[in-house]
Amino acid sequence: MKIAIVIPAHNEAMTIANCLASVQTAIAQLPSTIAAYPLVVLDSCTDETLTIVKGTGVDYISYDYRCVGRVRDLGIRHAITHGATWIACTDADSVVTKDWLVQQITHITDQPTDMICGVVSVDSWVNLTPQTRADYMAHYQDMMGHRHIHGANLSFSSEAYLTVGGFAPLRCHEDVDLVKKFESKGYAITWSNRVRVITSSRLDARATEGFAAFLANLEKGNLQ
């Protein structure tokens, strides 16, 4: 098995180093029989993201689309052509847990699956109102069998990905669209809270209807 961890990045100089460090830690927990490597897909970066990525020695490719669905797809297809059989997606403003990849392998081994939808935790609630946190916690199902979909914590087999046609060139909700494609083809999906990612509580959204926008809308409602 060869795992590629594909990470899109648009102006993520403040967060990319921590993201990559967490991914490298997760890779180090894998048995020697499993190869894994991160691939950063830079998209229209005008800050120091590229410089930071170069400094880590991590593989990267660069595009200028400002479209997360398109660059995710290009990065994944690049990884597949280089032999990746399993793709793990996260985001540059997130950090994965130490056992993030180990838990994915455990799921695949215990009950073969074509896709794993993991959960996310928010890194800090300090800058948000207590009501926003309460509303979020009431909404979020942190349990096995949840039905949340996060591009920051989504993994799948390369073969199935190619069969369904991959991520659509969407600026947001490309992750939801991909899961629907897997479901429509009858692929096995594991909805796991053992595969975990910690994501940023920032309200400055890179995707207009992404996770940051979701938090921002909650916060806006509670400040009115």
C-alpha positions in Angstrom: 0.0 0.0 0.0 1.2 3.5 -0.8 -0.6 6.5 0.8 -0.6 10.0 -0.5 -1.7 12.8 1.8 -2.9 15.5 -0.5 -3.1 19.1 1.0 -4.4 22.0 -1.0 -3.1 25.4 0.1 -4.1 29.0 -0.7 -2.1 31.6 1.3 -1.6 29.3 4.3 1.8 30.7 5.5 0.4 30.9 9.1 -0.6 27.3 9.3 1.1 25.1 6.8 4.2 24.3 8.9 2.1 22.9 11.8 -0.1 20.9 9.3 2.9 19.3 7.7 4.6 18.5 11.0 1.5 16.7 12.2 1.3 14.7 8.9 4.9 13.7 9.2 4.2 12.6 12.8 1.3 10.5 11.6 3.4 8.9 8.9 6.0 8.0 11.4 3.5 5.8 13.3 2.9 3.5 10.3 4.6 0.1 9.9 7.5 0.0 7.5 5.5 -2.0 5.1 3.3 1.0 4.3 4.8 3.9 2.3 3.3 7.4 2.8 4.1 10.9 1.7 2.5 14.3 1.8 1.9 16.4 -1.4 1.0 20.1 -1.1 -1.1 21.5 -4.0 -0.4 25.2 -4.0 -3.2 27.3 -5.5 -2.7 31.0 -6.3 -0.4 31.6 -3.3 0.9 35.2 -3.0 2.3 34.9 0.6 5.2 32.7 1.9 3.4 29.4 1.7 5.7 28.1 -1.1 8.9 29.2 0.8 7.7 27.4 3.9 6.8 24.2 2.0 10.2 24.2 0.2 11.9 24.5 3.6 10.3 21.3 4.8 11.4 19.3 1.8 7.8 18.1 1.1 6.7 17.5 -2.5 4.5 20.1 -4.0 2.9 21.2 -7.2 1.6 24.7 -8.1 -1.5 25.9 -9.9 -3.4 29.2 -10.3 -7.1 28.3 -10.3 -8.6 29.5 -7.0 -10.7 26.4 -7.1 -10.3 23.9 -4.3 -12.1 21.1 -6.1 -10.0 21.4 -9.2 -6.6 21.5 -7.3 -7.6 18.6 -5.0 -8.3 16.6 -8.1 -5.1 17.5 -9.9 -3.1 16.7 -6.8 -4.8 13.4 -6.3 -4.3 12.4 -10.0 -0.7 13.4 -9.7 -0.3 11.2 -6.7 -2.0 8.2 -8.3 0.2 8.4 -11.4 3.1 8.1 -8.9 1.7 4.9 -7.4 -0.6 6.0 -4.6 -3.3 3.4 -3.9 -4.9 5.2 -1.0 -5.5 9.0 -0.8 -5.9 10.8 2.5 -7.1 14.4 2.3 -6.6 17.2 4.8 -6.4 21.0 4.7 -3.5 23.3 5.3 -5.2 25.1 8.2 -5.6 21.8 10.1 -3.5 19.3 12.0 -4.0 15.6 12.0 -3.8 13.4 15.1 -0.8 11.2 15.7 -2.9 8.1 14.9 -4.7 9.6 12.0 -3.2 7.2 9.4 -3.0 4.2 11.7 -6.8 4.5 12.4 -7.4 4.5 8.6 -5.4 1.4 8.1 -7.2 -0.3 11.0 -10.5 0.4 9.4 -9.4 -0.9 6.1 -8.0 -4.0 7.7 -10.9 -4.8 10.1 -13.6 -4.2 7.5 -12.6 -3.3 3.9 -13.9 0.1 2.9 -13.6 2.3 -0.1 -13.9 5.7 1.7 -13.5 7.0 5.3 -15.3 10.2 6.4 -13.6 11.4 9.6 -14.5 14.0 12.1 -13.0 17.4 13.0 -12.5 19.2 16.3 -12.1 23.0 16.5 -8.7 24.1 17.8 -9.9 26.9 20.0 -13.1 28.6 21.0 -11.4 31.6 22.7 -12.3 34.1 20.0 -15.9 32.9 19.6 -19.0 33.5 21.7 -20.0 30.7 24.2 -23.3 30.4 22.4 -21.5 29.7 19.1 -19.7 26.9 20.8 -22.9 25.5 22.3 -24.7 25.7 18.9 -21.8 23.9 17.2 -21.6 21.2 19.8 -25.4 20.6 19.7 -25.2 20.2 15.9 -22.1 18.1 15.7 -22.2 14.3 16.0 -18.8 13.1 17.3 -19.5 9.4 17.1 -19.2 6.4 14.8 -21.8 6.5 12.1 -22.0 10.3 12.0 -22.9 11.8 8.7 -20.5 14.8 8.6 -18.3 15.4 5.5 -15.1 17.3 5.7 -12.5 17.8 2.9 -10.0 18.2 5.8 -10.6 14.6 6.8 -11.6 12.4 3.9 -9.8 9.4 2.6 -10.5 6.8 -0.1 -9.1 4.2 -2.5 -7.4 5.5 -5.7 -9.3 2.9 -7.8 -12.7 4.0 -6.6 -11.8 7.7 -6.9 -10.9 7.3 -10.6 -14.0 5.2 -11.2 -16.4 7.9 -9.9 -14.6 10.6 -11.8 -12.9 12.4 -8.9 -13.5 15.8 -7.3 -15.6 18.1 -9.4 -14.1 21.6 -10.2 -16.2 23.3 -7.5 -15.1 26.2 -5.3 -16.9 24.7 -2.4 -18.8 21.5 -1.4 -16.5 19.5 -3.6 -16.2 17.0 -0.7 -20.0 16.5 -0.4 -20.2 16.0 -4.2 -17.5 13.3 -4.1 -19.2 11.4 -1.2 -22.4 11.4 -3.2 -20.6 10.0 -6.2 -19.2 7.1 -4.0 -22.7 6.5 -2.6 -24.3 6.5 -6.0 -21.9 3.8 -7.1 -22.5 1.6 -4.1 -19.0 2.0 -2.6 -18.5 1.1 1.1 -18.1 4.3 3.3 -17.0 4.2 6.9 -18.2 7.2 9.0 -15.6 7.2 11.7 -14.9 9.4 14.8 -11.6 7.5 15.3 -10.1 9.2 12.3 -9.6 12.7 13.7 -8.4 16.2 12.6 -8.2 19.4 14.5 -9.1 22.4 12.3 -8.8 26.1 12.6 -11.5 28.3 14.3 -10.7 31.2 12.0 -13.6 33.0 10.4 -11.7 34.2 7.3 -12.9 31.6 4.9 -10.9 30.4 1.9 -14.0 28.7 0.5 -17.1 30.8 0.5 -19.3 28.1 2.0 -16.6 26.0 3.8 -16.1 25.2 7.5 -14.9 28.7 8.3 -17.9 30.2 6.7 -20.1 27.8 8.7 -18.5 29.0 12.0 -18.7 32.7 10.8 -22.5 32.3 10.2 -23.0 30.8 13.6 -21.0 33.6 15.2 -22.8 36.3 13.2 -26.2 35.0 14.4 -25.1 35.1 18.0 -23.8 38.7 17.8 -27.0 40.1 16.4 
